[in-house]
Amino acid sequence: MSSSIILPSTNLLGSGCLSQAVETIHQQGFSKALIVTDAVLTQIGLVATITDQLVAKGISFAIYDGTQPNPTIDNVEQGLSALVDNECDLIISVGGGSPHDCAKGIALVATNGGKITDYEGINQADKSPFPLVAINTTAGTASEMTMFSVITDESRQIKMAIVDQKVTPLVSVNDPQLMLAMPSSLTAATGMDALTHAIEAYVSVAANPITDTVALKAIELITKHLPTCVSDGSNLEAREQMAYAQFMAGMAFNNALLGYVHAMAHQLGATYHLPHGICNAVLLPHVQRFNVTANPGKFVDIAQAMGKEVLGLTTEKAAQLAIEAMDELAREINIPATLAELGVNRDDIDKLSESTLNDVCCLTNPRQATKEEISEIFQAAW
């Protein structure tokens, strides 16, 4: 089976790499950027730390900061208007997954025309998107370096997955200094999203030796450093390790794809507007309990990467320790234990299960489920 490894052509990582990114933008000859972000990042002054560096290099800017936590079709259209009205020649997304996803949508429609709904699905665009530099402030969704954009269609109450090699940003930027401002609840949620990316990619039927290597290393680093980031957000070393870990998790799932955790979480996000990382974290152990029989050996590897002692255990026992470790990590960083705590209505499970099976993420799950089995996983998590 052939494999392809898709990444941005330039990826800047490590403390202080923001200035390198601004220098790169300057060297490329861009003159005016549309900053796509959210209101909170503007308010706390994080956007200003970036725009100050742009201005110092003679690059002007406009700001669109209307991005919602689950970016909508409306957000894409507003951002596109801002891009055109301000005659920008570059888009810079600043934030976590939401601004990056929104910016990818804007960039795609800016060059391909039509509406963002035209690009739902896989590789629907003909033209390369508008130039995009993605500056990441969470660790995270890895949206700054993937070919995925998830946009909420409020009228249909679904999250549209746009999977297109062309939406991959030109440059990804992961400067942990920009992550120090992230509150502990967001740190926990985005960290569990990264863990879910790594685990789903590792057990995916489309995994390959490259994705396996980065996925396992990501699992190890997240287990080790996420609790520190949650309890002491100003720890730059732990933040830097998480920045690398979430990037590797992104590398893994961008190429090996995902599974039922994401397929189910997308339905919860679209129906209840819940934080994506929290939905993933609650569902993760339950889905993997369903998956474990498909490839127990891989779950033994996960258990070891998460610090469990597996020597002398049967494969089955050792594999179960991986699921325990997922549960333990979520408890340690104060993730809610059940979907009921998140306000999910038990009566909606049938409808949620049905829409889950239409999600593109189902295709690479290691064990295929019926609607009844998906419903049972939701019930167990409820």
Disulfide bonds with the S-S distance in Angstrom:
none
